[in-house]
Amino acid sequence: MPLLRIRITGSDDDARAIGNLLNSIDGVEHVEEIADLMPHMNDPDSSSAGLSDLDVGNGGTTHALEVDAPNLSTANKVRQAVEALAFDRDAMVEFETDEE
């Protein structure tokens, strides 16, 4: 069963819209917002030094979602739908996939 982790950079409304979309896709078994465990390089030697932890670029924040799909076909449908919605909303999404 594929497990997709999706990192969204955008507004809270963007993340909520993507979460609602995921819950509406047939076959998606579980959608959960998780803590973003990726370290964000905000140290004195980093190019992001001095930037707010809450403001990513144009006022967005990062959100991480975990999605359980029953098969690769549904996982691909999720990826295509999320990419299309993110494009429409001017948000950015990154995918990480674990195939079990």
Protein Blocks (a to p, Z undefined) as FASTA:
>chain_A
ZZddddddddfklmmmmmmmmmmpghiabdcddddfbdcddbfkbmkgoiafklghjopa
cdddddddfbfklmmmmmmmmmmmmmmnopacddddddZZ
